[in-house]
Amino acid sequence: MPGAGGANPSCASHKPKDNDPTENAQSVGSVITFGKFRTVHLGDLTWNKEFDLMCPINRIGLPICSS
């Protein structure tokens, strides 16, 4: 996807959380593309696992949304 593999400037402010001892850390995420439509569904992935996907390199190329 466009932007995948590029450095992610949003990573500098990341603060890891405690590891989640539940099965959530073993969830599966999916990136779905259909024509121009793109979405990502990360299931119950934990904060730290999502960080691993997006930092320090944005492996999936989707824009970063922070809340």
N, CA, C and O atoms as a Tinker XYZ file with bonds, in Angstrom:
   268  protein
     1  N      0.835000   -1.171000    0.000000    73     2
     2  CA     0.000000    0.000000    0.000000    64     1     3
     3  C      0.884000    1.241000    0.000000    63     2     4     5
     4  O      2.001000    1.202000    0.517000    81     3
     5  N      0.407000    2.325000   -0.565000    73     3     6
     6  CA     1.198000    3.548000   -0.567000    64     5     7
     7  C      1.550000    3.971000    0.859000    63     6     8     9
     8  O      0.695000    3.962000    1.744000    81     7
     9  N      2.780000    4.331000    1.068000    73     7    10
    10  CA     3.225000    4.757000    2.386000    64     9    11
    11  C      3.737000    3.636000    3.262000    63    10    12    13
    12  O      4.382000    3.901000    4.277000    81    11
    13  N      3.471000    2.394000    2.902000    73    11    14
    14  CA     3.933000    1.274000    3.714000    64    13    15
    15  C      5.453000    1.225000    3.694000    63    14    16    17
    16  O      6.074000    1.463000    2.658000    81    15
    17  N      6.035000    0.922000    4.814000    73    15    18
    18  CA     7.481000    0.815000    4.920000    64    17    19
    19  C      8.178000    2.119000    5.240000    63    18    20    21
    20  O      9.393000    2.137000    5.439000    81    19
    21  N      7.429000    3.217000    5.293000    73    19    22
    22  CA     8.032000    4.510000    5.601000    64    21    23
    23  C      8.131000    4.750000    7.089000    63    22    24    25
    24  O      7.399000    4.147000    7.874000    81    23
    25  N      9.032000    5.628000    7.476000    73    23    26
    26  CA     9.183000    5.983000    8.889000    64    25    27
    27  C      7.904000    6.640000    9.392000    63    26    28    29
    28  O      7.248000    7.373000    8.651000    81    27
    29  N      7.552000    6.389000   10.622000    73    27    30
    30  CA     6.331000    6.901000   11.210000    64    29    31
    31  C      6.676000    7.963000   12.255000    63    30    32    33
    32  O      7.184000    7.629000   13.326000    81    31
    33  N      6.405000    9.245000   11.957000    73    31    34
    34  CA     6.757000   10.317000   12.893000    64    33    35
    35  C      5.927000   10.298000   14.178000    63    34    36    37
    36  O      6.308000   10.944000   15.155000    81    35
    37  N      4.817000    9.584000   14.202000    73    35    38
    38  CA     3.957000    9.541000   15.388000    64    37    39
    39  C      4.501000    8.631000   16.483000    63    38    40    41
    40  O      3.950000    8.600000   17.584000    81    39
    41  N      5.566000    7.895000   16.204000    73    39    42
    42  CA     6.076000    6.906000   17.153000    64    41    43
    43  C      6.851000    7.505000   18.320000    63    42    44    45
    44  O      6.963000    6.876000   19.372000    81    43
    45  N      7.376000    8.689000   18.152000    73    43    46
    46  CA     8.243000    9.275000   19.167000    64    45    47
    47  C      7.552000    9.449000   20.513000    63    46    48    49
    48  O      8.202000    9.349000   21.553000    81    47
    49  N      6.263000    9.703000   20.512000    73    47    50
    50  CA     5.561000    9.969000   21.772000    64    49    51
    51  C      4.930000    8.719000   22.392000    63    50    52    53
    52  O      4.250000    8.816000   23.414000    81    51
    53  N      5.143000    7.554000   21.791000    73    51    54
    54  CA     4.535000    6.315000   22.295000    64    53    55
    55  C      5.087000    5.941000   23.666000    63    54    56    57
    56  O      6.296000    5.977000   23.896000    81    55
    57  N      4.185000    5.584000   24.565000    73    55    58
    58  CA     4.560000    5.080000   25.871000    64    57    59
    59  C      3.906000    3.706000   26.030000    63    58    60    61
    60  O      2.682000    3.611000   26.122000    81    59
    61  N      4.719000    2.632000   26.064000    73    59    62
    62  CA     4.147000    1.289000   26.178000    64    61    63
    63  C      3.323000    1.136000   27.447000    63    62    64    65
    64  O      3.600000    1.755000   28.474000    81    63
    65  N      2.304000    0.295000   27.345000    73    63    66
    66  CA     1.477000   -0.032000   28.505000    64    65    67
    67  C      1.894000   -1.408000   29.009000    63    66    68    69
    68  O      2.643000   -2.115000   28.335000    81    67
    69  N      1.421000   -1.786000   30.176000    73    67    70
    70  CA     1.703000   -3.116000   30.700000    64    69    71
    71  C      1.212000   -4.164000   29.719000    63    70    72    73
    72  O      0.184000   -3.977000   29.068000    81    71
    73  N      1.947000   -5.273000   29.608000    73    71    74
    74  CA     1.527000   -6.354000   28.721000    64    73    75
    75  C      0.197000   -6.929000   29.178000    63    74    76    77
    76  O     -0.041000   -7.115000   30.371000    81    75
    77  N     -0.662000   -7.207000   28.211000    73    75    78
    78  CA    -1.979000   -7.771000   28.475000    64    77    79
    79  C     -1.834000   -9.289000   28.601000    63    78    80    81
    80  O     -1.434000   -9.941000   27.637000    81    79
    81  N     -2.147000   -9.864000   29.759000    73    79    82
    82  CA    -1.979000  -11.304000   29.945000    64    81    83
    83  C     -3.116000  -12.138000   29.335000    63    82    84    85
    84  O     -3.071000  -13.367000   29.392000    81    83
    85  N     -4.126000  -11.490000   28.758000    73    83    86
    86  CA    -5.254000  -12.224000   28.179000    64    85    87
    87  C     -4.928000  -12.687000   26.759000    63    86    88    89
    88  O     -3.840000  -12.429000   26.246000    81    87
    89  N     -5.868000  -13.362000   26.144000    73    87    90
    90  CA    -5.675000  -13.858000   24.776000    64    89    91
    91  C     -5.728000  -12.744000   23.734000    63    90    92    93
    92  O     -5.471000  -13.005000   22.559000    81    91
    93  N     -6.048000  -11.530000   24.121000    73    91    94
    94  CA    -6.124000  -10.421000   23.172000    64    93    95
    95  C     -4.816000  -10.210000   22.420000    63    94    96    97
    96  O     -4.836000   -9.818000   21.254000    81    95
    97  N     -3.690000  -10.460000   23.060000    73    95    98
    98  CA    -2.392000  -10.263000   22.419000    64    97    99
    99  C     -2.170000  -11.232000   21.258000    63    98   100   101
   100  O     -1.232000  -11.057000   20.480000    81    99
   101  N     -3.024000  -12.252000   21.133000    73    99   102
   102  CA    -2.897000  -13.225000   20.054000    64   101   103
   103  C     -3.973000  -13.033000   18.987000    63   102   104   105
   104  O     -4.169000  -13.905000   18.140000    81   103
   105  N     -4.667000  -11.902000   19.023000    73   103   106
   106  CA    -5.697000  -11.608000   18.027000    64   105   107
   107  C     -5.086000  -11.439000   16.645000    63   106   108   109
   108  O     -3.884000  -11.211000   16.505000    81   107
   109  N     -5.919000  -11.554000   15.639000    73   107   110
   110  CA    -5.501000  -11.393000   14.254000    64   109   111
   111  C     -6.069000  -10.090000   13.722000    63   110   112   113
   112  O     -7.232000   -9.767000   13.964000    81   111
   113  N     -5.248000   -9.342000   12.998000    73   111   114
   114  CA    -5.700000   -8.125000   12.345000    64   113   115
   115  C     -5.784000   -8.350000   10.847000    63   114   116   117
   116  O     -5.048000   -9.170000   10.298000    81   115
   117  N     -6.674000   -7.630000   10.184000    73   115   118
   118  CA    -6.843000   -7.756000    8.740000    64   117   119
   119  C     -6.870000   -6.392000    8.084000    63   118   120   121
   120  O     -7.471000   -5.452000    8.602000    81   119
   121  N     -6.207000   -6.289000    6.928000    73   119   122
   122  CA    -6.311000   -5.110000    6.074000    64   121   123
   123  C     -7.114000   -5.563000    4.862000    63   122   124   125
   124  O     -6.743000   -6.525000    4.189000    81   123
   125  N     -8.205000   -4.874000    4.587000    73   123   126
   126  CA    -9.114000   -5.263000    3.508000    64   125   127
   127  C     -9.153000   -4.150000    2.466000    63   126   128   129
   128  O     -9.361000   -2.983000    2.800000    81   127
   129  N     -8.953000   -4.515000    1.211000    73   127   130
   130  CA    -9.006000   -3.566000    0.100000    64   129   131
   131  C    -10.000000   -4.088000   -0.927000    63   130   132   133
   132  O     -9.955000   -5.257000   -1.311000    81   131
   133  N    -10.894000   -3.214000   -1.367000    73   131   134
   134  CA   -11.854000   -3.548000   -2.414000    64   133   135
   135  C    -11.997000   -2.319000   -3.288000    63   134   136   137
   136  O    -12.690000   -1.373000   -2.915000    81   135
   137  N    -11.348000   -2.319000   -4.451000    73   135   138
   138  CA   -11.326000   -1.116000   -5.286000    64   137   139
   139  C    -10.605000   -0.006000   -4.550000    63   138   140   141
   140  O     -9.469000   -0.187000   -4.112000    81   139
   141  N    -11.254000    1.149000   -4.409000    73   139   142
   142  CA   -10.649000    2.274000   -3.695000    64   141   143
   143  C    -10.897000    2.208000   -2.190000    63   142   144   145
   144  O    -10.328000    2.992000   -1.430000    81   143
   145  N    -11.735000    1.286000   -1.767000    73   143   146
   146  CA   -12.056000    1.151000   -0.341000    64   145   147
   147  C    -10.948000    0.392000    0.375000    63   146   148   149
   148  O    -10.515000   -0.665000   -0.082000    81   147
   149  N    -10.490000    0.937000    1.503000    73   147   150
   150  CA    -9.489000    0.286000    2.350000    64   149   151
   151  C     -9.902000    0.414000    3.796000    63   150   152   153
   152  O    -10.341000    1.479000    4.231000    81   151
   153  N     -9.766000   -0.656000    4.538000    73   151   154
   154  CA   -10.046000   -0.600000    5.965000    64   153   155
   155  C     -9.125000   -1.571000    6.690000    63   154   156   157
   156  O     -8.579000   -2.497000    6.092000    81   155
   157  N     -8.968000   -1.348000    7.952000    73   155   158
   158  CA    -8.197000   -2.258000    8.789000    64   157   159
   159  C     -9.058000   -2.630000    9.991000    63   158   160   161
   160  O     -9.719000   -1.778000   10.586000    81   159
   161  N     -9.042000   -3.898000   10.333000    73   159   162
   162  CA    -9.758000   -4.382000   11.507000    64   161   163
   163  C     -8.736000   -5.108000   12.364000    63   162   164   165
   164  O     -8.238000   -6.167000   11.980000    81   163
   165  N     -8.425000   -4.550000   13.508000    73   163   166
   166  CA    -7.381000   -5.117000   14.353000    64   165   167
   167  C     -7.931000   -5.953000   15.494000    63   166   168   169
   168  O     -7.198000   -6.315000   16.414000    81   167
   169  N     -9.213000   -6.258000   15.438000    73   167   170
   170  CA    -9.790000   -7.134000   16.461000    64   169   171
   171  C     -9.512000   -6.592000   17.851000    63   170   172   173
   172  O     -9.718000   -5.410000   18.125000    81   171
   173  N     -9.047000   -7.463000   18.715000    73   171   174
   174  CA    -8.743000   -7.089000   20.094000    64   173   175
   175  C     -7.249000   -6.899000   20.317000    63   174   176   177
   176  O     -6.760000   -7.074000   21.434000    81   175
   177  N     -6.517000   -6.540000   19.258000    73   175   178
   178  CA    -5.084000   -6.332000   19.450000    64   177   179
   179  C     -4.853000   -5.282000   20.528000    63   178   180   181
   180  O     -5.589000   -4.301000   20.634000    81   179
   181  N     -3.838000   -5.506000   21.305000    73   179   182
   182  CA    -3.546000   -4.600000   22.410000    64   181   183
   183  C     -2.766000   -3.386000   21.911000    63   182   184   185
   184  O     -2.248000   -3.377000   20.794000    81   183
   185  N     -2.696000   -2.380000   22.748000    73   183   186
   186  CA    -1.981000   -1.131000   22.460000    64   185   187
   187  C     -0.564000   -1.426000   21.991000    63   186   188   189
   188  O     -0.117000   -0.873000   20.987000    81   187
   189  N      0.142000   -2.288000   22.704000    73   187   190
   190  CA     1.536000   -2.576000   22.370000    64   189   191
   191  C      1.655000   -3.338000   21.053000    63   190   192   193
   192  O      2.605000   -3.098000   20.307000    81   191
   193  N      0.739000   -4.239000   20.740000    73   191   194
   194  CA     0.778000   -4.980000   19.480000    64   193   195
   195  C      0.476000   -4.043000   18.307000    63   194   196   197
   196  O      1.088000   -4.170000   17.247000    81   195
   197  N     -0.448000   -3.118000   18.481000    73   195   198
   198  CA    -0.726000   -2.141000   17.428000    64   197   199
   199  C      0.507000   -1.275000   17.180000    63   198   200   201
   200  O      0.820000   -0.948000   16.035000    81   199
   201  N      1.200000   -0.909000   18.244000    73   199   202
   202  CA     2.441000   -0.147000   18.105000    64   201   203
   203  C      3.449000   -0.920000   17.266000    63   202   204   205
   204  O      4.105000   -0.339000   16.401000    81   203
   205  N      3.582000   -2.227000   17.509000    73   203   206
   206  CA     4.523000   -3.048000   16.748000    64   205   207
   207  C      4.210000   -3.035000   15.248000    63   206   208   209
   208  O      5.124000   -3.131000   14.429000    81   207
   209  N      2.939000   -2.919000   14.884000    73   207   210
   210  CA     2.553000   -2.860000   13.467000    64   209   211
   211  C      2.898000   -1.522000   12.819000    63   210   212   213
   212  O      3.190000   -1.463000   11.625000    81   211
   213  N      2.863000   -0.467000   13.596000    73   211   214
   214  CA     2.965000    0.873000   13.025000    64   213   215
   215  C      4.278000    1.600000   13.332000    63   214   216   217
   216  O      4.542000    2.652000   12.751000    81   215
   217  N      5.102000    1.063000   14.228000    73   215   218
   218  CA     6.308000    1.772000   14.641000    64   217   219
   219  C      7.505000    0.834000   14.762000    63   218   220   221
   220  O      7.319000   -0.325000   15.132000    81   219
   221  N      8.681000    1.266000   14.477000    73   219   222
   222  CA     9.029000    2.605000   13.989000    64   221   223
   223  C      8.723000    2.778000   12.510000    63   222   224   225
   224  O      8.807000    3.885000   11.978000    81   223
   225  N      8.367000    1.680000   11.845000    73   223   226
   226  CA     8.015000    1.733000   10.426000    64   225   227
   227  C      6.542000    1.392000   10.277000    63   226   228   229
   228  O      6.069000    0.409000   10.847000    81   227
   229  N      5.817000    2.196000    9.515000    73   227   230
   230  CA     4.402000    1.968000    9.242000    64   229   231
   231  C      4.292000    0.836000    8.210000    63   230   232   233
   232  O      4.318000    1.090000    7.006000    81   231
   233  N      4.172000   -0.401000    8.677000    73   231   234
   234  CA     4.204000   -1.569000    7.802000    64   233   235
   235  C      2.972000   -1.715000    6.926000    63   234   236   237
   236  O      3.055000   -2.299000    5.845000    81   235
   237  N      1.825000   -1.196000    7.369000    73   235   238
   238  CA     0.616000   -1.393000    6.578000    64   237   239
   239  C      0.200000   -0.168000    5.780000    63   238   240   241
   240  O     -0.715000   -0.251000    4.962000    81   239
   241  N      0.852000    0.965000    6.001000    73   239   242
   242  CA     0.651000    2.131000    5.138000    64   241   243
   243  C     -0.629000    2.894000    5.361000    63   242   244   245
   244  O     -0.970000    3.761000    4.557000    81   243
   245  N     -1.352000    2.602000    6.429000    73   243   246
   246  CA    -2.576000    3.350000    6.701000    64   245   247
   247  C     -2.261000    4.576000    7.538000    63   246   248   249
   248  O     -1.310000    4.552000    8.320000    81   247
   249  N     -3.028000    5.642000    7.398000    73   247   250
   250  CA    -2.768000    6.858000    8.187000    64   249   251
   251  C     -2.941000    6.579000    9.680000    63   250   252   253
   252  O     -3.717000    5.708000   10.074000    81   251
   253  N     -2.233000    7.305000   10.475000    73   251   254
   254  CA    -2.290000    7.171000   11.928000    64   253   255
   255  C     -3.394000    8.056000   12.466000    63   254   256   257
   256  O     -3.463000    9.241000   12.141000    81   255
   257  N     -4.250000    7.487000   13.280000    73   255   258
   258  CA    -5.288000    8.249000   13.976000    64   257   259
   259  C     -5.023000    8.087000   15.466000    63   258   260   261
   260  O     -4.929000    6.959000   15.950000    81   259
   261  N     -4.904000    9.149000   16.181000    73   259   262
   262  CA    -4.678000    9.032000   17.615000    64   261   263
   263  C     -5.880000    9.583000   18.354000    63   262   264   265
   264  O     -6.539000   10.522000   17.908000    81   263
   265  N     -6.145000    8.972000   19.496000    73   263   266
   266  CA    -7.289000    9.432000   20.295000    64   265   267
   267  C     -6.852000    9.817000   21.678000    63   266   268
   268  O     -7.676000   10.229000   22.494000    81   267
